[in-house]
Amino acid sequence: MATSIPLSQTILVAFLIVTSCIWVFPQVAVATSKHTGVTRHYKFNIRLKNVTRLCHTKSMVTVNGKFPGPRVVAREGDRIIVKVVNHAPNNISIHWHGIRQLQSGWADGPAYITQCPIQTGQSYVYNFTVVGQRGTLLWHAHFQWLRATVYGPLIILPRHNASYPFAKPYKEVTIMLGEWFNADPEAIINQSLQTGSGPNVSEAYTFNGFPGPTYNCSAKDTYKLKVKPGKTYMLRLINSALNDELFFSIANHTLTVVEADAIYVKPFETNILVIAPGQTTNVLLKTNPNPPNASFFMLARPYFTGMGTFDNSTVAAILEYETPSQDNSFRNRTLFKPSLPAINATNFVANFSSKFRSLANAQFPANVPQTVDKRFFFTVGLGANPCPKNQTCQGPNGTKFAAAVNNVSFALPSTALLQSYFFAKSKGVYTADFPQFPLHPFNYTGTPPNNTFVSSGTKALVIPFNTSVELVLQDTSILGAESHPLHLHGYNVYVVGQGFGNFDPKNDPAKFNLIDPVERNTVGVPSGGWVAIRFLADNPGVWFMHCHFDVHLSWGLGMAWVVLDGELPNQKLPPPPSDLPKC
């Protein structure tokens, strides 16, 4: 005999089932009235996991035991809530790379900038809404070198009623380029900081966590992309490597670039890409209409011009055409290999990056600031620190390697900058005197000065809300000219100009592109050159800007912008959430 359940109990049971499903199945989304999109819940359990690559097993920090970590998927307008629970012995924080975090700076994630790290046994809920963005981004740890193993894709789909500005692809595939270290990355950077030398390099690069057939003991760990003939695939390419810009190519296939850093671009064709750490590139891959009796290597290897050591290896994955299983003629396939530029092919990189242009149309405008309120000039590059007494150092000429912006090497505070700023307790935490120009100008890309020592400090640059900013970033040849991928948190920037040598403030601005410059969150400062960017400071908070080579970040190549509140309620940073981690 059936028994009836009271309506109130039915509602309660239904509620419990739904809420439990949301945490167990993170892809579940529930509609909310407050946002135009839906709310998507994820849970990240930070825990150690034994992982084997190159016949080497190590215990490493992961999210949910996965390497790379789980996909976070949402649509433009959605709210994303990620509960991060730290079961690992390491402190950690998670950064949602490229998300603007409008009025949600507390969720940005860089340790000691917008939050204290999440300590062992503690948790923190990242809560933010995706406003006006769609495309390929990534999430990663933002504490010391944990990013080496703690990273994953962050895919923002267009709104339900919106489409891509190109024909819808048959299938979308995410490819994350990464680095594998046999040793613990934390131990590697700690030893480097102690001795002053360059850190030991990675043993391999990876495609979606797999090193592939070019490395020892790794043929079984090869990423294979199986495709159907006569179809268009969209590859979401993400460089999650720790310290290396990477060339990428697929043998005998042309790629059409359609998006960079989650911003649509004017499509252009290329056989070879270069992607810096933190950058993403979406490409369309059109497969041959007739299945060839061949397979095709997808290769990646570094672009590097500096003086230090680097992982000079090539990672391979395989593109394979699906064929009828009964067709024996495809058994012995030829394997084609693409050719990649020279390791130090700076001219190729400059030509490639100059091809990127915003769509700049009615639907996807390029809102480039046409007038400028504040102009800044920052040098970026390496330098040195003197060796402490009674110690032998292994950096240049017995010193310690360092890096700096305007000769200030950024010192991480012991409490978070955003909290200190918000509660007006900055004294002893940071000073608001970051230099707007180099204090001692020199021939930046010529003969380096005799004194290569840097100063050190926790300095920020304070600007009013809605300031239109033009910033020239100038590479220096101190300890070797080198490309630097600069990432600005909380913003996209327009790349209005770039060139080699020293920036010429009289003649170079006349060549700036103010019509359809590319919009990015991570911008390559050319090796031995400069890049000019513009942005509107419409997002109040404290925003880290730093080189996305983690070794350079560890050496101090970063600084912080403080963008003041505006006058209206939607121009102010709200108070922090109650579970904000404590230092």
Backbone torsions as a table, in degrees:
resi	resn	phi	psi	omega
1	MET	NA	128.9	-178.5
2	ALA	-75.3	145.2	175.8
3	THR	-115.1	143.6	-179.7
4	SER	-89.6	146.9	177.7
5	ILE	-105.9	132.7	178.9
6	PRO	-55.6	147.0	-175.7
7	LEU	-57.3	-41.2	-177.3
8	SER	-61.5	-39.9	179.2
9	GLN	-67.8	-38.1	178.8
10	THR	-59.0	-45.5	180.0
11	ILE	-62.8	-42.1	-179.3
12	LEU	-62.8	-46.0	-179.7
13	VAL	-61.1	-45.2	180.0
14	ALA	-60.0	-41.8	180.0
15	PHE	-62.4	-44.9	-179.3
16	LEU	-62.8	-39.5	-179.9
17	ILE	-64.3	-45.6	-178.4
18	VAL	-63.0	-48.0	-176.6
19	THR	-66.1	-37.9	178.6
20	SER	-67.0	-36.9	178.1
21	CYS	-61.7	-38.0	-177.0
22	ILE	-61.5	-40.6	-178.6
23	TRP	-78.7	-34.5	-178.3
24	VAL	-76.8	-40.1	179.1
25	PHE	-113.8	93.8	-171.5
26	PRO	-64.7	-17.7	179.7
27	GLN	-74.7	-10.2	178.6
28	VAL	-67.2	134.7	178.4
29	ALA	-126.8	144.2	178.2
30	VAL	-119.6	141.5	-179.1
31	ALA	-72.9	144.0	174.7
32	THR	-128.7	153.8	-178.9
33	SER	-82.6	-22.6	-173.9
34	LYS	-73.1	-32.9	-175.6
35	HIS	-113.8	152.8	178.8
36	THR	-70.1	-26.6	179.3
37	GLY	-93.4	-150.8	177.4
38	VAL	-118.4	170.3	176.2
39	THR	-102.3	127.6	-179.1
40	ARG	-114.2	125.4	-177.7
41	HIS	-103.1	134.5	173.9
42	TYR	-131.5	155.2	173.8
43	LYS	-128.0	124.5	178.1
44	PHE	-107.7	111.8	171.5
45	ASN	-95.0	113.1	178.7
46	ILE	-84.0	117.1	-178.8
47	ARG	-150.0	156.8	175.8
48	LEU	-74.4	144.0	178.9
49	LYS	-144.7	137.6	173.8
50	ASN	-78.1	123.6	-179.7
51	VAL	-128.2	138.9	-179.4
52	THR	-115.1	125.7	170.4
53	ARG	-141.1	151.4	179.0
54	LEU	54.0	34.4	-176.8
55	CYS	59.3	25.6	-179.5
56	HIS	-125.3	122.7	179.5
57	THR	-101.9	133.6	175.9
58	LYS	-142.4	155.4	174.5
59	SER	-87.9	125.0	-176.6
60	MET	-141.6	160.0	-177.1
61	VAL	-77.1	131.0	179.6
62	THR	-136.3	168.2	167.6
63	VAL	-103.4	122.8	178.8
64	ASN	54.6	28.7	177.8
65	GLY	71.9	12.7	-176.1
66	LYS	-107.9	144.8	175.6
67	PHE	-141.1	113.9	-7.8
68	PRO	-61.7	173.4	-174.9
69	GLY	-76.6	177.9	-174.7
70	PRO	-69.1	153.8	175.6
71	ARG	-73.4	137.8	167.9
72	VAL	-108.7	120.8	-176.0
73	VAL	-123.4	135.0	176.9
74	ALA	-151.2	175.8	173.0
75	ARG	-112.8	157.5	173.9
76	GLU	-52.9	132.5	-178.8
77	GLY	94.1	-10.7	-179.6
78	ASP	-77.8	157.3	172.4
79	ARG	-102.1	135.3	-179.6
80	ILE	-115.2	126.9	177.7
81	ILE	-122.9	116.7	-178.5
82	VAL	-120.7	116.0	175.2
83	LYS	-90.1	116.9	-179.2
84	VAL	-103.9	119.9	179.3
85	VAL	-114.4	122.4	-174.2
86	ASN	-95.7	105.3	176.2
87	HIS	-98.9	-0.7	-175.3
88	ALA	-90.5	161.4	178.1
89	PRO	-73.2	-15.8	-179.0
90	ASN	-86.9	144.7	164.8
91	ASN	-67.8	155.0	-177.7
92	ILE	-156.1	158.2	166.8
93	SER	-146.3	158.4	-177.1
94	ILE	-120.5	131.9	178.9
95	HIS	-110.3	136.3	-179.5
96	TRP	-99.9	84.4	-164.5
97	HIS	-65.0	117.4	177.8
98	GLY	99.1	-13.9	175.5
99	ILE	-72.0	130.5	-174.3
100	ARG	-67.8	-28.3	179.3
101	GLN	56.7	49.0	177.6
102	LEU	-65.5	117.7	-177.9
103	GLN	59.6	20.6	177.0
104	SER	-134.7	39.4	-177.9
105	GLY	-56.4	-24.7	179.1
106	TRP	-65.1	-16.3	-178.2
107	ALA	-100.6	5.7	-174.0
108	ASP	-68.4	-43.5	167.6
109	GLY	109.7	-20.7	-177.6
110	PRO	-66.5	127.5	-175.6
111	ALA	-63.2	135.1	179.4
112	TYR	69.7	4.0	173.1
113	ILE	-105.5	-63.3	179.6
114	THR	-105.0	-8.1	178.8
115	GLN	-161.6	159.0	165.7
116	CYS	-78.4	152.3	-179.1
117	PRO	-65.3	157.3	176.9
118	ILE	-80.0	118.3	-176.3
119	GLN	-82.9	165.0	179.7
120	THR	-53.6	130.7	179.1
121	GLY	83.8	-1.8	-179.2
122	GLN	-106.3	170.2	178.2
123	SER	-140.7	164.6	176.9
124	TYR	-153.1	140.4	-179.9
125	VAL	-104.2	116.9	174.2
126	TYR	-86.3	125.0	-171.8
127	ASN	-134.0	112.0	-178.1
128	PHE	-153.0	158.8	179.9
129	THR	-114.2	138.1	179.6
130	VAL	-85.2	106.0	-175.3
131	VAL	-108.6	118.5	172.9
132	GLY	63.5	27.3	179.8
133	GLN	-132.3	144.8	172.1
134	ARG	-154.6	145.2	-180.0
135	GLY	136.0	-161.6	-174.7
136	THR	-98.5	121.8	173.2
137	LEU	-130.1	-169.4	177.2
138	LEU	-146.9	158.6	170.0
139	TRP	-116.2	151.8	178.4
140	HIS	-161.6	160.0	174.6
141	ALA	-62.3	146.0	178.2
142	HIS	-129.5	54.6	179.0
143	PHE	-147.5	120.6	-177.8
144	GLN	48.5	-130.8	-176.9
145	TRP	-109.5	23.5	-178.9
146	LEU	-65.6	-17.6	178.4
147	ARG	-59.5	-19.9	-179.3
148	ALA	-57.4	-33.4	-177.5
149	THR	-122.6	-14.7	-175.8
150	VAL	-106.9	89.2	178.8
151	TYR	-158.4	159.1	179.1
152	GLY	-167.8	170.7	-178.9
153	PRO	-79.8	147.2	174.8
154	LEU	-125.0	101.4	-172.0
155	ILE	-104.0	118.7	177.6
156	ILE	-106.9	109.6	179.5
157	LEU	-82.3	156.5	175.0
158	PRO	-63.4	163.9	174.8
159	ARG	-57.6	159.1	-175.8
160	HIS	-53.8	-38.4	-175.1
161	ASN	-95.1	8.0	-179.1
162	ALA	-106.0	157.8	179.5
163	SER	-128.8	169.1	174.1
164	TYR	-70.6	153.9	175.7
165	PRO	-81.3	28.6	175.5
166	PHE	-152.7	166.3	-176.9
167	ALA	-58.3	137.0	-177.6
168	LYS	-61.3	127.1	-179.0
169	PRO	-70.8	157.7	177.6
170	TYR	-63.8	-38.6	-177.4
171	LYS	-154.9	151.0	176.5
172	GLU	-112.8	137.3	-177.4
173	VAL	-132.1	130.7	177.7
174	THR	-97.2	129.0	176.8
175	ILE	-123.8	115.9	178.2
176	MET	-104.1	121.5	175.3
177	LEU	-90.0	131.9	-176.7
178	GLY	-140.5	-172.5	179.5
179	GLU	-130.7	143.1	177.8
180	TRP	-116.0	128.2	174.6
181	PHE	-112.9	129.4	174.1
182	ASN	-66.5	-37.1	179.9
183	ALA	-84.7	170.1	175.5
184	ASP	-73.3	119.3	-178.9
185	PRO	-55.7	-33.1	179.0
186	GLU	-62.7	-41.0	179.2
187	ALA	-66.8	-35.2	-179.0
188	ILE	-64.0	-49.4	-177.3
189	ILE	-72.0	-34.4	177.9
190	ASN	-62.7	-41.2	177.9
191	GLN	-65.1	-40.8	-180.0
192	SER	-62.6	-43.7	-179.4
193	LEU	-66.5	-31.2	179.7
194	GLN	-71.3	-46.5	-174.6
195	THR	-87.2	-19.1	-177.4
196	GLY	83.5	3.3	-177.7
197	SER	-90.2	173.0	170.4
198	GLY	-69.7	146.2	-176.5
199	PRO	-73.5	156.4	172.3
200	ASN	-59.2	144.1	-174.7
201	VAL	-92.0	169.5	-178.8
202	SER	-70.0	159.0	177.1
203	GLU	-85.9	-21.8	-176.3
204	ALA	-161.9	157.0	164.6
205	TYR	-97.7	162.5	-175.2
206	THR	-136.9	149.6	167.2
207	PHE	-104.7	114.1	-178.7
208	ASN	48.9	40.1	176.4
209	GLY	89.2	-4.1	-175.9
210	PHE	-108.5	128.8	-179.5
211	PRO	-74.9	-38.1	175.3
212	GLY	86.7	-176.6	-164.2
213	PRO	-72.9	-10.9	-179.2
214	THR	-81.9	-7.0	-178.9
215	TYR	-111.5	157.2	177.6
216	ASN	-53.0	136.8	165.7
217	CYS	59.5	28.9	-171.6
218	SER	-128.6	5.9	-179.2
219	ALA	-58.0	-34.9	179.5
220	LYS	-72.4	-21.1	179.5
221	ASP	-101.4	61.5	-177.8
222	THR	-115.5	130.6	175.7
223	TYR	-79.5	128.2	178.7
224	LYS	-120.2	129.2	175.4
225	LEU	-105.9	112.2	-179.7
226	LYS	-95.8	127.1	-175.9
227	VAL	-125.5	157.9	174.9
228	LYS	-97.6	147.6	178.9
229	PRO	-68.0	149.2	173.9
230	GLY	69.3	27.6	-179.6
231	LYS	-121.8	160.9	174.4
232	THR	-109.9	122.5	178.1
233	TYR	-108.4	143.2	171.0
234	MET	-104.6	118.7	176.9
235	LEU	-95.6	124.0	174.7
236	ARG	-95.7	100.3	-175.0
237	LEU	-95.2	129.9	-177.3
238	ILE	-130.5	126.4	174.1
239	ASN	-93.3	105.1	178.6
240	SER	-103.4	9.4	179.9
241	ALA	-61.9	154.7	-173.6
242	LEU	-76.9	-43.9	-168.4
243	ASN	-136.5	15.6	-171.3
244	ASP	-137.1	130.1	164.6
245	GLU	-74.1	146.4	-173.3
246	LEU	-131.2	134.9	166.0
247	PHE	-79.2	149.3	179.4
248	PHE	-142.3	136.8	178.0
249	SER	-155.1	152.5	174.0
250	ILE	-117.8	125.7	-176.9
251	ALA	-55.1	135.1	172.1
252	ASN	59.3	21.9	178.8
253	HIS	-132.7	136.8	175.4
254	THR	-96.6	140.8	-179.1
255	LEU	-112.6	144.2	175.7
256	THR	-110.5	114.8	-179.8
257	VAL	-76.6	127.3	-178.8
258	VAL	-125.9	-10.4	-177.1
259	GLU	-157.5	146.6	174.0
260	ALA	-140.7	131.8	178.7
261	ASP	50.8	41.9	177.2
262	ALA	63.1	31.5	172.4
263	ILE	-130.6	127.3	177.4
264	TYR	-62.4	143.8	177.3
265	VAL	-126.1	162.8	173.5
266	LYS	-62.3	124.2	-174.1
267	PRO	-61.5	139.5	171.7
268	PHE	-145.6	152.2	-176.3
269	GLU	-95.6	147.0	177.5
270	THR	-158.1	155.1	173.2
271	ASN	-96.4	-20.9	-174.5
272	ILE	-132.7	135.4	175.0
273	LEU	-112.2	156.8	164.5
274	VAL	-127.6	131.8	-177.2
275	ILE	-131.1	128.3	178.7
276	ALA	-88.7	157.6	175.7
277	PRO	-55.0	132.8	-178.3
278	GLY	91.5	-15.1	178.8
279	GLN	-90.4	153.3	174.8
280	THR	-129.3	150.9	177.6
281	THR	-142.6	124.9	173.5
282	ASN	-96.3	130.8	179.3
283	VAL	-129.3	149.7	172.7
284	LEU	-97.4	130.6	179.0
285	LEU	-115.1	114.0	177.2
286	LYS	-95.5	120.5	-178.1
287	THR	-83.0	155.4	-179.8
288	ASN	-62.3	140.7	-178.2
289	PRO	-65.3	-31.8	177.1
290	ASN	-107.6	129.2	-177.1
291	PRO	-64.0	117.6	-179.3
292	PRO	-75.3	151.9	175.9
293	ASN	-83.2	62.6	-175.4
294	ALA	-160.2	159.2	168.6
295	SER	-118.4	164.1	-171.0
296	PHE	-134.3	127.2	176.1
297	PHE	-70.9	136.8	162.6
298	MET	-102.8	120.6	-175.3
299	LEU	-118.7	150.0	171.3
300	ALA	-140.8	139.1	174.9
301	ARG	-153.6	162.6	-168.1
302	PRO	-76.9	151.7	163.1
303	TYR	-102.3	124.9	-174.6
304	PHE	-151.9	134.4	179.2
305	THR	-127.9	0.1	-173.3
306	GLY	-78.0	-175.0	-178.2
307	MET	-92.8	-22.6	-173.0
308	GLY	-76.2	-175.8	177.0
309	THR	-84.2	157.0	176.9
310	PHE	-154.4	162.8	179.7
311	ASP	-77.3	100.0	-175.3
312	ASN	-91.4	54.8	-179.3
313	SER	-120.8	169.6	-179.2
314	THR	-121.8	132.2	178.9
315	VAL	-103.1	142.5	-177.7
316	ALA	-126.2	140.4	166.7
317	ALA	-127.3	172.4	-173.8
318	ILE	-125.8	129.9	171.7
319	LEU	-95.6	123.6	-174.5
320	GLU	-128.1	134.8	176.2
321	TYR	-85.6	135.7	174.9
322	GLU	-73.3	134.1	179.1
323	THR	-130.9	159.6	177.2
324	PRO	-56.9	131.6	-173.9
325	SER	-60.9	-26.7	-177.1
326	GLN	-85.3	-5.4	-177.1
327	ASP	-84.6	102.6	-175.5
328	ASN	-76.1	-12.6	-177.0
329	SER	-68.0	-13.0	-178.2
330	PHE	-98.1	10.1	-175.4
331	ARG	-66.0	-50.1	-175.7
332	ASN	-100.4	81.2	-175.3
333	ARG	-83.4	145.9	169.4
334	THR	-74.8	145.3	178.4
335	LEU	-113.9	110.2	-178.3
336	PHE	-89.5	149.3	-175.7
337	LYS	-126.2	131.9	178.1
338	PRO	-80.0	158.8	172.9
339	SER	-99.8	140.5	-178.9
340	LEU	-114.5	157.0	179.9
341	PRO	-64.6	168.1	174.7
342	ALA	-60.4	154.1	-178.3
343	ILE	-51.8	-39.2	-173.8
344	ASN	-106.0	34.2	-173.8
345	ALA	-76.5	70.4	-175.9
346	THR	-63.7	-38.5	179.9
347	ASN	-64.4	-39.5	176.9
348	PHE	-61.0	-44.3	-178.2
349	VAL	-62.6	-42.9	-179.8
350	ALA	-64.4	-43.3	179.3
351	ASN	-64.7	-41.2	-179.3
352	PHE	-63.8	-47.1	-176.0
353	SER	-68.4	-24.5	179.8
354	SER	-75.5	-10.4	-179.6
355	LYS	-79.8	-15.9	-176.2
356	PHE	-77.0	127.2	178.6
357	ARG	-138.8	141.1	174.6
358	SER	-65.8	155.0	174.3
359	LEU	-62.0	-41.5	176.4
360	ALA	50.8	50.2	175.6
361	ASN	-119.8	-175.1	-174.9
362	ALA	-62.8	-38.4	-177.8
363	GLN	-78.0	-36.9	-179.3
364	PHE	-127.1	76.4	-175.0
365	PRO	-73.2	157.6	171.6
366	ALA	-103.9	99.7	-176.3
367	ASN	-86.3	63.5	-177.8
368	VAL	-73.2	128.8	174.0
369	PRO	-58.2	120.8	-178.3
370	GLN	-86.1	-23.9	173.9
371	THR	-119.4	157.8	-173.6
372	VAL	-123.8	127.7	175.8
373	ASP	-85.2	-40.1	-175.2
374	LYS	-135.4	132.2	175.6
375	ARG	-112.7	135.7	179.4
376	PHE	-130.7	153.3	178.3
377	PHE	-133.9	114.9	-177.2
378	PHE	-116.8	129.4	167.2
379	THR	-86.5	142.6	176.7
380	VAL	-130.9	134.2	179.4
381	GLY	169.1	-174.2	-177.6
382	LEU	-89.9	165.3	176.9
383	GLY	-161.3	-156.3	-176.7
384	ALA	-143.9	157.8	169.7
385	ASN	-119.2	144.5	179.1
386	PRO	-65.1	151.6	179.6
387	CYS	-76.1	131.7	178.2
388	PRO	-59.7	153.5	179.3
389	LYS	-60.8	149.4	178.6
390	ASN	61.4	28.1	177.3
391	GLN	-138.6	144.2	173.4
392	THR	-99.7	127.9	-178.1
393	CYS	-111.0	150.6	-172.6
394	GLN	-111.1	17.3	175.6
395	GLY	-84.8	-167.4	-177.2
396	PRO	-59.4	125.2	177.7
397	ASN	52.1	40.4	175.8
398	GLY	77.6	13.6	177.7
399	THR	-99.7	-167.2	173.5
400	LYS	-113.8	137.1	174.6
401	PHE	-60.8	140.9	173.7
402	ALA	-144.3	171.6	175.8
403	ALA	-145.6	155.9	-172.0
404	ALA	-157.0	158.9	168.4
405	VAL	-114.5	124.8	-173.8
406	ASN	49.3	39.8	177.0
407	ASN	63.9	14.7	173.9
408	VAL	-107.0	115.9	176.7
409	SER	-85.5	123.2	-172.2
410	PHE	-73.6	125.4	177.3
411	ALA	-101.9	119.9	178.7
412	LEU	-63.2	133.1	177.4
413	PRO	-75.8	175.4	178.3
414	SER	-99.1	-0.9	172.3
415	THR	-137.3	158.8	-171.2
416	ALA	-72.8	136.9	-178.6
417	LEU	-63.1	-41.8	-174.8
418	LEU	-62.2	-42.1	177.8
419	GLN	-63.4	-44.6	-178.9
420	SER	-61.7	-41.2	179.4
421	TYR	-68.3	-48.4	-173.6
422	PHE	-61.3	-39.4	-178.1
423	PHE	-96.2	14.0	176.8
424	ALA	53.7	45.3	178.1
425	LYS	-124.8	48.8	-175.1
426	SER	-78.9	-16.9	-175.9
427	LYS	-59.0	126.5	-179.9
428	GLY	83.0	-5.5	179.8
429	VAL	-106.2	-52.6	176.8
430	TYR	-149.9	163.1	174.7
431	THR	-118.9	150.8	-175.2
432	ALA	-98.5	44.0	-175.2
433	ASP	-125.7	35.6	177.3
434	PHE	-63.5	132.3	-175.3
435	PRO	-66.8	134.3	-178.4
436	GLN	-79.3	-18.8	177.7
437	PHE	-142.5	162.5	175.6
438	PRO	-60.1	134.8	-178.7
439	LEU	-72.5	-28.2	180.0
440	HIS	-129.8	87.2	-178.9
441	PRO	-60.0	149.1	176.7
442	PHE	-153.6	179.7	178.4
443	ASN	-77.7	92.3	-164.5
444	TYR	-59.4	-37.4	-177.5
445	THR	-109.4	11.0	178.7
446	GLY	-100.6	-146.0	-180.0
447	THR	-65.5	124.3	-176.8
448	PRO	-66.3	153.5	177.0
449	PRO	-67.1	160.6	179.9
450	ASN	-65.2	-38.7	-178.1
451	ASN	-92.2	111.2	-179.2
452	THR	-105.1	9.6	-179.6
453	PHE	-71.8	145.6	178.8
454	VAL	-104.9	158.6	169.2
455	SER	-91.5	167.8	-177.1
456	SER	-134.2	145.1	177.7
457	GLY	175.3	165.5	175.1
458	THR	-104.4	90.3	-172.4
459	LYS	-117.9	142.2	179.0
460	ALA	-124.3	158.4	175.7
461	LEU	-113.3	121.4	-174.7
462	VAL	-99.1	128.2	177.5
463	ILE	-132.5	147.5	178.9
464	PRO	-68.4	157.2	175.2
465	PHE	-57.5	140.1	176.9
466	ASN	68.8	18.8	173.2
467	THR	-70.0	131.6	172.0
468	SER	-89.6	124.4	-169.0
469	VAL	-113.7	135.8	165.3
470	GLU	-117.3	127.4	-176.4
471	LEU	-128.6	124.9	172.7
472	VAL	-101.7	125.8	178.5
473	LEU	-106.5	119.7	-173.2
474	GLN	-114.2	120.2	173.9
475	ASP	-69.4	152.0	174.3
476	THR	-119.9	157.0	180.0
477	SER	-96.6	10.0	175.3
478	ILE	-61.7	122.3	-176.4
479	LEU	58.3	31.6	173.1
480	GLY	97.6	131.7	175.7
481	ALA	-68.4	141.4	-174.3
482	GLU	-154.2	146.6	175.3
483	SER	-75.4	142.1	179.5
484	HIS	-131.9	112.6	174.4
485	PRO	-77.8	106.4	-176.7
486	LEU	-92.3	126.0	179.7
487	HIS	-111.5	126.3	174.9
488	LEU	-104.8	117.6	178.0
489	HIS	-69.2	147.3	172.1
490	GLY	79.6	-2.1	-174.6
491	TYR	-144.8	154.6	156.4
492	ASN	-103.8	150.3	179.8
493	VAL	-126.9	152.5	176.3
494	TYR	-94.2	127.6	-179.9
495	VAL	-90.4	97.6	-170.8
496	VAL	-91.1	-15.4	179.4
497	GLY	-167.4	155.7	173.8
498	GLN	-156.6	157.5	179.6
499	GLY	-171.0	173.8	178.0
500	PHE	-98.3	161.3	-179.5
501	GLY	78.1	-158.3	-178.6
502	ASN	-86.8	139.4	176.0
503	PHE	-60.6	134.7	178.4
504	ASP	-107.3	103.5	-175.0
505	PRO	-66.6	-16.2	179.8
506	LYS	-85.1	-43.2	-170.7
507	ASN	-106.2	-30.1	-175.2
508	ASP	-67.7	-39.3	-177.8
509	PRO	-59.3	-27.0	179.6
510	ALA	-64.1	-21.4	-178.5
511	LYS	-94.9	0.7	-177.2
512	PHE	-61.5	143.3	174.8
513	ASN	-94.0	107.6	179.5
514	LEU	-107.6	11.0	-178.1
515	ILE	-98.3	-57.0	-175.5
516	ASP	-139.3	46.0	179.2
517	PRO	-66.9	153.1	177.9
518	VAL	-69.0	149.0	-179.5
519	GLU	-113.2	123.9	-175.1
520	ARG	-139.0	165.6	171.0
521	ASN	-104.8	-14.8	179.3
522	THR	-134.8	118.8	-170.4
523	VAL	-118.5	129.4	177.8
524	GLY	-78.6	121.3	169.6
525	VAL	-82.2	117.6	-172.6
526	PRO	-62.1	146.3	175.9
527	SER	-62.5	120.3	-178.6
528	GLY	69.9	27.1	-177.5
529	GLY	-148.8	-160.0	-175.8
530	TRP	-141.4	160.3	173.0
531	VAL	-138.7	142.3	179.3
532	ALA	-114.0	132.3	-179.6
533	ILE	-127.8	154.7	172.5
534	ARG	-131.0	145.1	173.9
535	PHE	-155.4	158.0	177.1
536	LEU	-101.9	122.9	-175.1
537	ALA	-79.9	73.5	-174.6
538	ASP	-105.5	17.7	-176.9
539	ASN	-130.3	99.2	-174.9
540	PRO	-67.7	145.5	177.9
541	GLY	144.5	-165.3	176.8
542	VAL	-113.7	124.1	-171.1
543	TRP	-126.9	123.5	-178.4
544	PHE	-78.8	137.6	170.1
545	MET	-125.8	125.0	-172.2
546	HIS	-156.0	161.5	173.3
547	CYS	-70.4	136.4	-178.0
548	HIS	-90.1	10.1	160.9
549	PHE	-82.3	116.7	-174.8
550	ASP	-63.8	-28.0	177.8
551	VAL	-64.8	-40.4	179.2
552	HIS	-70.0	-36.3	175.8
553	LEU	-62.4	-42.6	179.0
554	SER	-63.0	-30.4	179.0
555	TRP	-84.4	-6.2	172.9
556	GLY	112.2	14.5	-177.3
557	LEU	-84.6	81.1	179.6
558	GLY	-168.6	168.1	174.5
559	MET	-160.6	171.4	-177.1
560	ALA	-123.2	137.8	170.9
561	TRP	-100.6	135.5	171.1
562	VAL	-109.7	114.3	177.6
563	VAL	-101.4	117.5	-175.3
564	LEU	-69.5	160.5	175.5
565	ASP	-64.8	151.4	168.6
566	GLY	-88.7	-172.2	-175.7
567	GLU	-86.0	-30.2	-176.7
568	LEU	-83.5	156.5	-178.7
569	PRO	-57.3	-37.4	-178.5
570	ASN	-82.2	9.3	176.3
571	GLN	-113.3	14.7	-177.3
572	LYS	-118.9	147.1	175.9
573	LEU	-78.1	123.0	178.2
574	PRO	-67.9	166.5	177.4
575	PRO	-64.5	162.1	-177.8
576	PRO	-70.7	156.7	174.3
577	PRO	-68.1	157.4	-174.4
578	SER	-68.0	-22.5	-177.5
579	ASP	-97.6	15.5	178.4
580	LEU	-54.3	127.6	-176.2
581	PRO	-60.6	149.2	177.7
582	LYS	-101.6	149.0	178.9
583	CYS	-82.1	NA	NA
